[in-house]
Amino acid sequence: MNFPSELKYTKDHEWIRLEGNVATVGITDFAQRELGDIVYVDIDSVGKDLAAEAVFGTVEAVKTVSDLFLPLAGKVLEVNPALNNQPELVNSDPYGEGWMVKMEVANTADVDGLMSADAYSAMVG
């Protein structure tokens, strides 16, 4: 499985890429494999200030629906518009075209509390 080293990871299988105080968030390669074929992504939290680990949406696969958890506290700025018509991008390119939201991070120092690629890889082992 692929866990890019420049990203940070959560125990809930989200990844985050921080650029300044704006972060791009998605689910990991491990998570999309566990879920199977993703058929729908439902995120209605744009404009909302949410706490770390708050649910910001759901992802629906053929056999299950799973909550999506925000890695850090902040405001959801944007949802990936491509997922409306191509939710399968989460399966085919979870770290690229399959990103889910962009958020403004309340405290960028909090990113240090997230897992490195090595720590996440060890967790999912």
Secondary structure, DSSP 8 states (H G I E B T S, - for coil): ----TTSEE-TTSEEEEEETTEEEEEE-HHHHHHH-SEEEEE---TT-EE-TT-EEEEEEESS-EEEEE-SSSEEEEEE-GGGGT-TTHHHH-TTTTT--EEEEES-GGGGGGSB-HHHHHHHH-
